[in-house]
Amino acid sequence: MNEIKRLQKFMEKLNEVVRPSMLFHSQWQLRIIDEITKSQAFVKELREFHTPTHKKFRKEWGWLVGKRPFRVGNYWYSYYKKRGNNKFRDALCRWFSSKRNQNYLLNEMNTVFPEKRIEIIKEGFKYHRDKRYSISIPLLLPQVEGVLWDLGAKKGKVRKAYNSREKKSGGEWELPELSKEIFPNDKFHKIIVREIYSEKFRHPVLHGRNIHKGKEKEISRWRSTLLILTLWRLSDEFKS
C-alpha cells in the first residue's frame, strides 16, 4: 500500500514538472500550424492575383479598391469572382444605400472636407437612400466638382484663390484636364471624365429628363452611387 502511495506522489510530481513543458510544446505546435495555414492562404492569394479574373477586376475597379484595406479588397474581389461585374456593381449600389455604410463614409470625409460641404453631402446621401436620385445627383455632383478644384489647389495645380481656375503656369483649367493632371496614371480620371463630367451623365438629371421609369431609374441609381464612391475616393487623396 505504501508503495502505491509513493508511486502516486511520484506521478503527481512528474506531472507537475512535465505538464507545463507539454503545454508549451502543444501551444508552439499550434502556432506553427497556424503560421503554415496563413502562409498557404497567402500563397493562394498571391497566385490568384495573377489570374486573368483578378487582372480584369483591378482594371475595372482598381481606382476604388486600391485605396481600401486588404480585407475589403479581398472580400470585394471574392464577390466579383463569384457573381460577375454587373452583380458586383449592383452590390455596391445596395451597400452604399445603407445608412450605416454612409455614416462610415461621412466619418472619413468629415476629417478632410469642410463642415458646409459635409452637410450637403449628408443631405445627398439621405435622398440616395430614399431612392430620390433626381435630388441626390444634383446635390452630390457639384460637391464632386468642388472637391476636385480644392484638391487641385492642395496639390499645387490651381492657384489658391476664391473659386480659382487658374493654372500656376498661366491660363485656366478645364475640369476634365485638371482631373487627368491629378490622376495621370489612374483610371479614376477616366471615371471622372467619361462617366461623371460628361454630357451623357449631366444632361438627363440637370436638364429635366424623366429618370423615374424602368432602365433610366436603374442608370440613375448607379450614377448616384458612383458620385458617392467618387467622393470617398477623393477624400482619400486629401489624406495622402
trRosetta pair geometry for C-beta under 8 A, 3 or more apart (Angstrom, degrees):
i j d omega theta_ij theta_ji phi_ij phi_ji
1 4 5.7 -53 -155 30 34 112
1 5 6.7 31 149 -16 65 104
2 5 5.7 -54 -150 36 36 111
2 6 6.3 36 152 -19 68 105
3 6 5.7 -53 -148 37 31 111
3 7 6.3 33 152 -21 64 107
4 7 5.6 -55 -150 36 31 114
4 8 6.4 35 150 -23 64 103
5 8 5.5 -50 -149 32 33 114
5 9 6.5 32 153 -17 65 103
6 9 5.8 -53 -150 37 32 110
6 10 6.3 36 151 -22 64 106
7 10 5.6 -52 -148 35 31 115
7 11 6.4 31 154 -19 65 105
8 11 5.8 -56 -150 36 30 109
8 12 6.4 32 151 -21 64 105
9 12 5.6 -52 -148 34 33 113
9 13 6.4 30 155 -16 66 105
10 13 5.9 -57 -150 38 30 108
10 14 6.2 32 152 -21 65 109
11 14 5.5 -53 -144 38 32 115
11 15 6.3 38 153 -24 64 104
12 15 5.6 -53 -152 33 29 115
12 16 6.6 33 149 -22 63 102
13 16 5.5 -50 -151 31 36 115
13 17 6.6 28 153 -14 66 105
14 17 5.9 -59 -151 39 32 107
14 18 5.8 11 161 -5 70 117
15 18 6.1 -62 -128 48 25 98
15 19 5.3 34 173 -36 66 114
16 19 6.6 -35 -121 22 15 113
17 20 7.7 -79 176 28 24 97
17 21 7.6 3 145 -2 60 116
18 21 5.7 -71 -161 43 43 111
18 22 5.9 41 149 -24 79 109
19 22 5.6 -56 -145 36 32 112
19 23 6.3 32 157 -20 67 105
20 23 5.6 -54 -147 37 32 112
20 24 6.3 37 153 -23 66 104
21 24 5.6 -50 -149 32 32 114
21 25 6.4 26 155 -14 64 105
22 25 5.9 -57 -149 39 30 107
22 26 6.1 33 151 -23 65 108
23 26 5.5 -55 -146 36 30 114
23 27 6.3 29 156 -17 66 105
24 27 6.0 -58 -150 38 28 107
24 28 6.1 29 152 -20 64 110
25 28 5.4 -52 -143 38 33 116
25 29 6.2 37 155 -22 65 104
26 29 5.8 -53 -149 34 29 111
26 30 6.5 29 151 -18 62 105
27 30 5.6 -53 -149 36 33 112
27 31 6.4 35 152 -21 65 103
28 31 5.7 -53 -151 34 31 112
28 32 6.5 33 150 -20 64 104
29 32 5.6 -52 -150 34 33 113
29 33 6.4 34 152 -19 66 104
30 33 5.6 -52 -148 36 33 112
30 34 6.2 36 151 -22 65 105
31 34 5.5 -53 -148 35 32 114
31 35 6.4 32 154 -18 65 104
32 35 5.8 -55 -149 36 30 109
32 36 6.3 31 153 -20 64 106
33 36 5.7 -55 -149 36 31 112
33 37 6.3 33 152 -21 64 106
34 37 5.7 -54 -150 34 30 113
34 38 6.4 29 152 -18 64 105
35 38 5.6 -53 -147 37 33 111
35 39 6.2 35 153 -21 65 105
36 39 5.6 -54 -149 36 31 113
36 40 6.4 32 152 -21 64 104
37 40 5.8 -54 -150 34 30 111
37 41 6.4 30 151 -18 64 105
38 41 5.6 -55 -150 36 33 112
38 42 6.3 35 151 -22 66 105
39 42 5.5 -52 -147 34 32 113
39 43 6.4 34 153 -20 66 103
40 43 5.7 -50 -148 34 32 112
40 44 6.4 35 151 -21 63 105
41 44 5.6 -54 -151 35 32 115
41 45 6.4 31 151 -18 65 105
42 45 5.7 -55 -149 37 32 110
42 46 6.2 35 151 -23 66 106
43 46 5.5 -52 -147 35 31 115
43 47 6.5 32 153 -18 63 103
44 47 5.9 -54 -152 35 30 110
44 48 6.4 33 149 -22 63 107
45 48 5.4 -52 -148 34 34 116
45 49 6.6 49 149 -34 63 97
45 74 7.1 -34 -132 -120 128 118
46 49 5.6 -41 -156 16 33 120
46 50 7.6 19 152 -9 58 101
47 50 6.3 -67 -165 36 37 103
47 51 7.4 52 141 -42 66 95
48 51 5.5 -38 -160 1 45 119
48 54 5.6 119 148 -53 72 141
48 77 7.9 113 142 139 127 139
49 54 5.4 -142 -143 136 27 159
50 54 7.0 28 23 61 12 131
50 55 7.6 21 -162 -49 31 105
51 54 4.8 92 58 8 84 101
51 55 7.0 -149 94 -5 44 88
52 55 5.6 -58 -147 39 33 113
52 56 6.2 35 155 -21 67 106
53 56 5.8 -56 -150 36 29 112
53 57 6.4 33 150 -22 64 106
53 80 8.0 156 168 117 100 101
53 81 5.6 72 153 -116 139 92
54 57 5.4 -50 -147 34 35 116
54 58 6.4 33 154 -18 66 103
54 77 6.6 22 -119 -157 83 132
54 81 7.9 -8 -72 -80 68 116
55 58 5.9 -53 -148 37 31 109
55 59 6.3 33 152 -22 63 106
56 59 5.6 -53 -147 34 31 114
56 60 6.3 20 157 -10 65 110
57 60 6.1 -66 -149 43 26 103
57 61 5.8 -37 176 36 66 110
57 62 7.9 110 122 -52 60 76
57 65 7.7 17 148 5 96 162
57 77 5.5 79 160 -125 163 88
57 80 5.2 110 -117 114 119 153
57 81 7.4 -41 -63 -61 140 79
58 61 7.0 -80 -120 62 19 69
58 62 4.2 45 -175 -67 67 112
58 65 7.3 -104 -115 64 61 132
58 66 7.9 78 -148 -67 88 94
59 62 6.5 21 -71 -6 12 116
59 187 7.4 114 -175 -58 51 153
60 85 6.4 -79 171 -125 170 121
61 64 5.3 -54 -174 45 78 104
61 65 5.0 62 130 -15 97 114
61 76 7.2 -140 137 141 152 131
61 80 7.3 -132 10 -88 151 153
61 88 7.7 -77 -61 136 150 140
62 65 5.8 -65 -121 52 31 99
62 66 5.0 47 177 -45 71 110
62 187 6.4 99 65 22 98 124
63 66 6.7 -25 -121 13 10 115
63 186 5.9 107 -113 171 91 94
63 187 4.6 -109 -51 74 118 93
63 188 3.9 154 -151 -69 122 79
63 191 5.9 -176 106 -15 166 137
63 233 6.6 15 149 -137 86 153
64 67 7.4 -82 -180 33 30 96
64 68 7.3 22 143 -24 66 117
64 229 5.8 -26 -115 -180 130 119
64 232 7.8 48 -143 87 92 116
64 233 5.9 -87 -110 -77 64 122
65 68 5.5 -65 -157 27 46 118
65 72 7.6 -169 -143 112 75 93
65 73 4.5 98 -175 -119 104 97
65 76 6.0 -148 -107 76 116 145
65 77 7.5 77 -142 -54 154 91
66 73 7.8 73 -77 -99 22 135
67 233 6.6 141 27 -131 145 71
67 236 4.4 2 -174 -148 156 163
68 72 4.1 -99 160 85 123 130
68 73 5.1 151 82 -51 111 87
68 76 7.6 65 79 0 160 138
69 72 4.9 92 62 5 79 104
69 73 7.2 -154 94 -2 40 89
70 73 5.8 -60 -149 42 33 110
70 74 6.0 34 155 -23 68 110
71 74 5.6 -53 -144 37 29 115
71 75 6.4 32 155 -21 63 105
72 75 5.9 -55 -150 35 30 109
72 76 6.3 26 154 -16 64 108
73 76 5.8 -57 -145 39 30 110
73 77 6.2 30 156 -20 65 107
74 77 5.8 -53 -146 36 28 110
74 78 6.4 32 153 -22 63 104
75 78 5.7 -52 -151 32 31 113
75 79 6.6 29 151 -17 63 105
76 79 5.7 -55 -152 36 33 111
76 80 6.2 35 150 -20 67 108
76 88 7.2 81 -174 -154 81 116
77 80 5.4 -54 -145 38 34 114
77 81 6.0 36 156 -22 68 106
78 81 5.8 -53 -145 36 27 112
78 82 6.3 19 158 -13 62 111
79 82 6.0 -63 -147 41 27 105
79 83 5.8 -18 171 18 67 117
79 87 7.8 -137 160 114 89 101
79 88 5.8 125 117 -109 100 89
79 91 6.0 -87 160 61 142 175
80 83 6.8 -75 -127 54 18 83
80 84 7.2 -32 -171 154 54 4
80 85 6.7 30 -153 -89 94 49
80 88 4.3 20 -99 -83 76 147
83 87 3.5 -105 152 92 116 141
83 88 6.0 149 82 -52 110 71
83 91 7.3 101 77 -31 157 130
84 87 5.1 83 63 19 81 104
84 88 6.8 -143 99 -11 38 93
85 88 5.6 -58 -147 35 29 113
85 89 6.4 29 156 -19 65 104
86 89 5.7 -53 -151 34 32 112
86 90 6.5 34 150 -18 64 104
87 90 5.4 -50 -149 36 36 115
87 91 6.3 42 149 -25 65 102
88 91 5.4 -50 -151 31 33 115
88 92 6.7 39 149 -21 64 99
89 92 5.6 -46 -153 29 35 114
89 93 6.8 39 148 -19 62 101
89 222 6.6 10 166 -124 115 117
90 93 5.5 -51 -156 32 37 115
90 94 6.6 34 148 -16 67 103
91 94 5.6 -54 -150 37 36 110
91 95 6.0 35 154 -21 70 107
92 95 5.8 -52 -138 37 30 110
92 96 6.1 2 170 4 65 112
92 225 5.9 116 124 165 96 137
92 229 6.9 2 178 -68 128 135
93 96 6.8 -74 -143 49 19 90
93 97 6.4 22 157 -26 60 113
93 221 5.6 46 -149 147 134 107
93 222 6.2 -65 -81 -93 122 60
93 225 4.7 -93 -105 -64 68 157
94 97 5.8 -63 -149 30 28 111
94 98 7.4 40 152 -34 60 97
95 98 6.1 -50 -174 8 36 116
95 101 5.5 115 161 -79 74 174
96 101 5.6 -111 -106 113 48 132
96 102 6.6 100 -167 -72 65 78
96 105 7.5 40 -136 -27 101 146
96 128 7.8 -32 129 138 88 140
96 225 5.5 120 73 -141 126 91
96 228 5.1 154 161 108 138 148
96 229 6.9 -110 -54 -59 170 82
97 102 7.9 -6 -165 -44 12 116
97 128 6.4 -135 -115 137 73 93
97 129 5.5 133 -171 -113 72 59
97 131 8.0 24 -142 -68 131 75
97 225 7.6 -53 -52 -92 85 104
98 101 4.3 74 74 13 105 104
98 102 6.6 -174 90 -9 52 86
98 129 7.9 104 -97 -113 5 105
99 102 5.5 -57 -144 41 32 113
99 103 6.2 37 156 -24 67 104
99 129 6.2 34 -69 -109 80 151
100 103 5.9 -55 -151 32 27 111
100 104 6.8 31 149 -21 60 102
101 104 5.4 -47 -153 29 37 117
101 105 6.7 36 150 -16 65 101
102 105 5.7 -53 -153 36 36 111
102 106 6.3 38 149 -21 67 105
102 125 4.5 130 -164 -171 135 133
102 128 7.8 160 -99 73 138 123
102 129 7.0 -77 -21 -59 156 115
102 228 7.5 -69 -113 -149 89 134
103 106 5.4 -50 -144 36 35 114
103 107 6.4 41 154 -23 65 100
104 107 5.9 -52 -154 30 29 112
104 108 6.9 25 150 -14 62 105
105 108 5.7 -58 -154 37 36 110
105 109 6.1 29 153 -15 71 110
105 125 7.8 174 73 -104 123 140
105 228 7.0 36 148 -179 173 96
105 231 7.6 79 169 98 125 105
105 232 5.3 -71 -139 -94 115 107
105 235 7.9 143 -172 25 81 155
106 109 5.6 -57 -140 43 32 108
106 110 5.9 47 155 -38 65 104
106 118 6.7 96 -157 -159 91 101
106 121 7.0 165 -110 109 89 115
106 122 6.1 58 -119 -92 136 90
106 125 7.1 -74 -62 -18 115 165
107 110 5.6 -45 -146 20 27 121
107 111 7.8 30 155 -23 54 96
108 111 6.5 -58 -173 20 35 108
108 112 7.9 -9 149 11 63 107
108 232 7.1 49 85 -140 137 80
108 235 5.8 106 127 126 99 145
109 112 6.3 -84 -159 50 43 90
109 113 5.0 -5 169 11 89 123
109 118 6.3 156 115 -108 109 94
109 121 6.6 -80 124 102 159 164
109 231 6.6 3 -101 150 138 105
109 232 7.3 -88 -62 -103 106 53
109 235 4.7 -98 -103 -101 72 149
110 113 6.9 -58 -102 50 22 87
110 118 5.6 59 -102 -116 72 147
111 239 7.6 41 103 -86 121 106
112 235 5.2 147 57 -154 136 82
112 238 3.8 119 -166 98 138 144
112 239 6.3 -90 -73 -55 137 78
113 117 4.5 -106 169 87 113 127
113 118 5.4 141 97 -59 113 85
113 121 7.2 46 111 -6 163 146
113 147 7.0 -45 -107 -103 111 110
113 235 6.7 -62 -34 -107 105 102
113 238 7.7 173 -57 4 63 169
114 117 4.8 91 62 8 81 104
114 118 7.1 -146 98 -8 42 88
115 118 5.5 -56 -150 35 33 114
115 119 6.6 39 153 -25 66 101
116 119 5.7 -48 -154 27 34 115
116 120 7.0 28 152 -13 63 102
117 120 5.9 -57 -155 37 36 108
117 121 6.2 35 150 -18 69 108
117 143 6.0 126 -162 -137 95 104
117 146 6.9 -156 -116 103 122 137
117 147 7.4 115 -168 -71 148 92
118 121 5.6 -55 -143 40 33 112
118 122 6.0 40 155 -25 67 105
119 122 5.7 -52 -148 32 27 115
119 123 6.6 27 152 -18 61 105
120 123 5.7 -54 -153 35 33 112
120 124 6.4 35 149 -19 66 105
120 139 5.9 -167 175 -175 89 95
120 143 5.8 178 103 -74 121 124
121 124 5.5 -53 -149 37 34 114
121 125 6.3 40 150 -24 66 102
121 139 7.8 158 -101 141 29 103
121 140 6.7 74 -124 -112 66 81
121 143 5.6 141 -77 -164 89 168
121 231 6.4 150 -132 -171 129 161
122 125 5.6 -50 -151 31 31 115
122 126 6.7 34 150 -22 62 101
123 126 5.7 -51 -154 29 34 114
123 127 6.8 27 152 -12 65 103
123 139 5.9 -123 98 -164 99 152
124 127 6.0 -57 -150 39 34 106
124 128 6.3 39 150 -23 66 105
124 135 7.9 -163 -123 127 60 76
124 136 4.9 100 -167 -151 73 69
124 139 3.7 -168 -86 104 98 121
124 140 4.1 130 -175 -59 154 90
124 143 7.1 -120 -9 7 155 142
124 227 7.6 -87 159 115 139 131
124 228 8.0 -174 121 -81 112 85
125 128 5.5 -54 -151 34 32 116
125 129 6.6 35 151 -21 65 101
125 136 7.5 99 -71 -136 12 112
125 228 6.9 94 -103 -110 84 116
126 129 5.7 -52 -154 32 33 111
126 130 6.5 23 150 -10 65 109
127 130 5.5 -57 -145 45 37 110
127 132 4.4 -81 -169 72 89 104
127 133 7.6 151 137 -82 98 24
127 135 4.3 -112 -163 93 154 110
127 136 3.9 -168 95 -65 105 84
127 139 6.6 116 34 17 139 143
128 131 7.6 36 178 -76 33 27
128 132 7.7 -94 -67 53 21 63
128 133 7.0 56 -115 -96 62 67
128 136 4.1 110 -63 -133 74 157
128 140 7.7 36 -53 -35 122 141
128 224 5.0 172 -117 156 103 127
128 225 7.4 131 -162 -73 130 56
128 228 6.6 74 -131 -55 175 129
131 221 7.3 -19 -136 -101 82 101
132 135 4.6 5 131 29 107 113
132 136 6.2 127 88 -21 68 94
133 136 5.3 -55 -128 43 42 107
133 137 5.5 41 172 -23 75 106
133 205 7.4 -100 136 -108 88 126
133 211 6.1 -99 88 120 114 131
133 217 7.3 148 26 -151 137 64
133 220 3.9 126 119 146 153 114
133 221 6.1 -107 -69 -76 145 46
133 223 7.2 93 -172 68 127 98
133 224 4.6 -119 -130 -42 98 138
134 137 6.9 -35 -126 31 19 108
134 138 7.5 12 165 -4 47 109
134 205 6.1 -175 -130 -142 59 91
134 211 5.6 159 -74 52 94 118
134 212 7.2 -38 -31 -56 125 95
134 220 7.3 -13 -59 -167 62 150
135 138 6.6 -65 -154 43 30 101
135 139 6.3 26 155 -17 66 114
136 139 5.8 -66 -152 40 30 111
136 140 5.9 11 162 -9 70 116
136 224 4.7 49 102 -141 126 126
136 227 7.7 165 141 63 93 139
137 140 6.2 -64 -135 44 27 99
137 141 5.7 33 168 -31 67 112
137 205 4.6 -62 96 -161 142 169
137 206 8.0 -115 120 -50 111 77
137 220 6.7 -87 -41 -160 139 92
137 223 6.0 19 -108 116 125 113
137 224 5.3 -94 -69 -88 83 84
137 227 6.6 158 -126 -16 62 153
138 141 6.1 -42 -125 27 25 115
138 142 7.5 22 176 -10 54 101
138 205 6.1 -158 -51 145 85 116
138 206 6.3 132 -98 -93 98 76
139 142 7.5 -77 -176 34 23 97
139 143 7.2 12 145 -13 60 116
140 143 5.4 -63 -156 37 42 115
140 144 6.5 47 151 -25 74 99
140 224 6.9 110 34 -147 145 68
140 227 4.0 100 125 143 131 140
140 228 6.9 -51 -148 -63 154 60
140 231 6.9 -95 -164 -39 104 133
141 144 5.8 -50 -153 28 34 111
141 145 6.7 27 153 -12 65 106
141 196 7.3 174 -132 -170 88 97
141 202 7.1 123 -164 -111 152 84
141 205 7.8 160 -27 85 147 139
141 206 7.6 -89 70 -62 163 118
141 227 6.1 -77 -73 -116 57 138
142 145 5.5 -56 -148 42 39 112
142 146 5.9 41 153 -23 70 106
143 146 5.5 -50 -140 38 32 112
143 147 6.2 34 157 -20 64 105
143 227 7.9 89 63 176 101 111
143 231 6.4 10 116 -101 114 124
144 147 6.0 -57 -148 36 26 109
144 148 6.5 30 152 -22 61 105
144 192 7.7 -175 161 -127 121 95
144 196 6.3 -92 126 179 156 146
144 227 5.8 -108 -45 -147 132 86
144 230 5.3 22 -124 111 124 130
144 231 6.1 -101 -88 -70 79 81
144 234 7.1 161 -140 -16 68 153
145 148 5.7 -52 -153 31 32 115
145 149 6.8 31 152 -16 64 101
145 175 6.2 -38 -140 -127 95 150
145 197 7.3 113 -93 -91 99 110
146 149 5.9 -54 -154 35 34 109
146 150 6.4 33 150 -17 67 106
147 150 5.5 -54 -147 39 36 113
147 151 6.1 38 153 -23 68 105
147 231 6.7 127 4 -127 163 74
147 234 4.8 84 132 141 135 149
147 235 7.8 -55 -159 -65 145 62
148 151 5.6 -53 -144 36 30 112
148 152 6.4 36 153 -23 62 103
148 175 6.2 71 108 -152 145 99
148 178 6.4 113 156 106 109 122
148 179 6.0 -37 -150 -81 132 92
148 182 7.4 -154 -155 12 83 157
148 192 7.2 113 -96 -148 142 144
148 234 6.9 -85 -71 -126 64 138
149 152 5.5 -51 -151 32 32 115
149 153 6.7 32 151 -17 64 102
149 158 6.3 -24 -165 24 68 177
149 163 7.9 -2 161 -141 156 44
149 164 7.7 155 -177 71 112 63
149 165 7.5 -61 -128 -95 116 66
149 175 7.7 -59 -63 -108 85 94
149 178 7.5 26 -96 133 55 164
150 153 5.7 -54 -154 35 34 110
150 154 6.3 35 149 -21 66 107
151 154 5.4 -51 -145 36 35 115
151 155 6.2 21 158 -8 67 109
151 182 6.1 55 123 -135 116 153
151 234 6.3 -111 -51 -163 145 100
151 237 5.6 30 -137 108 131 134
151 238 6.8 -104 -102 -71 91 82
152 155 6.1 -64 -144 45 27 100
152 157 4.3 -83 -165 72 81 112
152 158 3.9 64 122 -11 109 117
152 173 6.8 -128 -166 47 160 175
152 178 5.1 -31 -93 -172 140 125
152 181 7.6 59 -123 81 101 119
152 182 6.2 -97 -89 -65 72 123
153 156 7.8 43 179 -70 30 21
153 157 7.4 -87 -65 56 23 69
153 158 4.5 -60 -73 74 64 104
153 159 7.5 -30 -118 92 88 19
153 160 5.0 101 -163 -94 114 74
153 164 7.0 102 -89 63 116 116
154 238 6.7 -29 156 -119 177 76
155 182 6.1 133 40 -120 162 93
156 168 6.7 -5 166 -35 75 150
157 167 7.3 -46 170 -130 67 70
157 168 7.1 -128 -165 -4 24 106
157 173 7.3 64 142 -75 104 148
157 178 6.4 131 129 -147 138 90
157 181 5.6 130 -139 120 145 133
157 182 6.6 -100 -9 -73 159 85
158 164 5.6 145 164 104 102 105
158 165 6.9 -60 -142 -143 115 23
158 166 6.6 111 -161 67 69 54
158 167 7.2 -60 -108 -98 51 38
158 168 7.6 -161 -126 -37 7 82
158 173 6.3 -71 -95 4 99 142
158 178 7.1 17 -59 -132 112 132
159 164 4.8 -114 79 172 84 151
159 166 4.2 -10 20 80 123 111
159 167 7.5 43 -21 98 92 9
159 168 5.9 143 -67 -84 79 64
160 164 6.7 169 -158 24 8 149
161 164 3.9 95 59 -59 87 124
161 166 7.2 29 34 26 123 121
165 172 4.5 33 118 -158 107 102
165 173 5.4 -139 -179 47 78 80
166 170 7.8 -37 -170 -133 92 23
166 171 7.5 141 -150 87 62 32
166 172 5.9 -55 -97 -101 44 68
166 173 7.6 44 113 -2 3 86
167 170 5.9 -22 80 60 103 24
167 171 5.0 7 28 70 123 80
167 172 6.6 -164 -10 -104 86 14
167 173 5.7 124 -64 -50 87 85
173 177 5.7 -154 -161 82 76 109
173 178 4.3 57 176 -63 136 110
173 181 7.7 -90 -129 16 123 143
174 177 4.6 81 61 10 84 111
174 178 6.9 -160 85 -11 38 88
175 178 5.5 -54 -143 36 33 112
175 179 6.3 34 160 -21 67 103
175 192 7.9 -125 147 156 98 118
175 197 5.5 -147 106 -139 123 156
176 179 5.9 -54 -148 33 31 110
176 180 6.6 30 155 -17 64 105
176 189 8.0 100 -166 178 62 93
176 192 7.1 169 -118 116 62 99
176 193 4.4 80 -139 -116 103 101
176 197 5.5 -164 -71 102 86 135
177 180 5.9 -57 -154 35 31 110
177 181 6.5 33 148 -21 64 107
178 181 5.5 -55 -150 35 34 114
178 182 6.4 29 154 -17 68 105
179 182 5.8 -55 -146 38 33 108
179 183 6.2 -19 168 28 69 105
179 188 7.8 -128 176 120 104 84
179 189 4.5 152 135 -136 93 87
179 192 4.4 -129 -169 91 161 151
179 193 6.2 -170 75 -51 135 90
179 197 7.3 172 -7 17 148 145
180 183 6.8 -77 -132 65 24 71
180 184 6.5 61 166 -102 64 57
180 189 4.6 114 -93 175 51 149
180 193 7.0 24 -54 -49 97 138
181 184 6.7 3 -147 -66 23 92
182 189 7.1 155 65 -86 79 112
182 237 7.5 34 168 -159 121 153
183 186 3.9 -79 -176 57 101 117
183 188 4.6 -93 -171 72 162 106
183 189 4.0 -179 78 -44 110 100
183 192 7.8 126 38 8 138 131
184 189 7.4 30 -82 -10 20 151
186 189 6.1 102 79 -7 83 88
187 190 5.1 -53 -168 36 62 116
187 191 6.4 70 135 -27 79 95
188 191 5.4 -47 -153 28 40 116
188 192 6.6 39 151 -17 67 102
188 233 6.3 -166 -130 151 131 146
189 192 5.5 -50 -151 36 38 114
189 193 6.1 28 155 -12 70 110
190 193 5.9 -56 -135 45 32 103
190 194 5.3 2 175 5 71 118
190 195 7.9 61 134 -3 63 95
191 194 6.9 -58 -117 50 14 89
191 195 5.2 -34 -166 33 55 123
191 196 6.7 41 141 -8 69 106
191 226 7.4 -157 -178 -170 110 114
191 230 6.9 -169 127 -97 124 107
192 195 7.4 -18 -60 52 5 81
192 196 5.1 -47 -145 47 44 120
192 197 5.6 17 159 7 74 109
192 230 7.0 121 -88 -141 81 130
193 196 7.6 22 -11 51 11 78
193 197 5.7 -40 -118 63 36 103
193 198 6.8 75 156 -59 45 100
194 198 5.9 18 -168 -49 25 145
195 198 6.6 27 -45 15 1 126
195 201 5.9 92 162 -70 44 135
195 223 7.9 -165 167 -118 95 80
195 226 6.3 -101 139 172 130 156
196 201 5.4 -145 -139 136 22 171
196 226 6.8 -156 -76 127 99 120
196 227 7.1 124 -121 -89 118 75
196 230 6.4 51 -70 -79 153 166
197 201 7.2 -11 -19 56 9 136
197 202 7.4 25 -143 -41 35 121
198 201 4.8 87 59 10 83 101
198 202 6.7 178 79 0 38 93
199 202 6.3 -66 -131 49 26 97
199 203 5.1 28 176 -32 67 121
200 203 6.6 -41 -120 26 11 110
200 204 7.8 8 175 -15 46 103
201 204 7.8 -81 -180 24 20 97
201 223 6.2 159 -148 -135 90 124
202 205 7.1 -91 -167 50 34 91
202 206 5.1 -19 174 19 77 132
202 207 7.8 72 131 -13 73 98
203 206 6.6 -74 -119 53 16 91
203 207 5.1 -24 -166 20 61 127
203 209 7.3 47 132 -9 77 126
204 207 7.0 -56 -107 50 5 88
204 209 4.3 -70 -153 51 66 132
204 211 5.8 99 149 -78 114 113
204 216 7.1 -164 -171 -154 142 108
204 219 7.8 33 69 107 169 128
204 220 7.4 -126 112 -82 132 100
205 209 7.3 -59 -60 46 26 88
205 211 6.2 -4 -89 -31 76 152
205 220 6.9 124 -75 -124 111 109
205 223 7.5 -160 -30 111 135 149
209 216 7.4 -128 131 -154 111 142
210 213 6.1 19 138 10 115 107
210 216 6.7 80 109 102 69 162
211 216 4.8 -136 -139 148 53 109
211 217 6.2 123 154 -88 66 52
211 219 7.5 -108 -151 73 100 95
211 220 4.3 87 171 -55 127 148
212 216 7.3 -8 23 94 22 112
212 217 5.7 42 -154 -83 25 109
213 216 5.8 40 65 43 65 114
213 217 6.2 170 53 -27 12 106
214 217 6.4 137 66 16 22 99
214 218 7.5 -50 146 -1 44 102
215 218 5.5 -56 -153 37 41 112
215 219 6.2 42 151 -21 71 104
216 219 5.6 -53 -148 36 33 113
216 220 6.3 32 153 -18 66 107
217 220 5.7 -55 -147 39 32 110
217 221 6.3 41 150 -27 64 102
218 221 5.5 -46 -149 28 33 116
218 222 6.8 30 153 -14 63 101
219 222 5.9 -57 -157 36 32 108
219 223 6.3 32 149 -20 67 108
220 223 5.4 -51 -142 37 36 114
220 224 6.2 37 158 -19 67 104
221 224 6.0 -56 -151 36 26 109
221 225 6.4 25 151 -16 62 108
222 225 5.5 -57 -148 39 34 112
222 226 6.1 39 152 -26 68 105
223 226 5.5 -49 -145 32 31 115
223 227 6.7 36 153 -21 61 99
224 227 5.8 -49 -155 29 33 113
224 228 6.9 35 147 -18 62 102
225 228 5.5 -54 -156 33 38 114
225 229 6.4 34 150 -16 70 105
226 229 5.6 -53 -145 40 34 110
226 230 6.1 38 153 -24 66 107
227 230 5.5 -52 -144 35 30 114
227 231 6.5 33 155 -20 63 103
228 231 6.0 -55 -153 34 29 110
228 232 6.6 30 149 -20 62 106
229 232 5.5 -53 -152 34 34 115
229 233 6.3 33 152 -18 67 106
230 233 5.7 -53 -146 38 32 110
230 234 6.2 31 154 -18 66 107
231 234 5.7 -54 -144 39 30 111
231 235 6.4 37 154 -26 63 102
232 235 5.8 -53 -154 28 29 113
232 236 7.2 38 147 -25 60 97
233 236 5.7 -45 -163 20 38 117
233 237 7.4 39 145 -22 62 99
234 237 5.6 -47 -160 24 44 116
234 238 7.3 44 147 -20 66 97
235 238 5.9 -48 -160 26 43 112
235 239 7.2 38 147 -18 65 104
236 239 5.9 -65 -163 33 39 110
236 240 6.7 27 150 -20 72 108
237 240 5.9 -58 -147 32 37 107
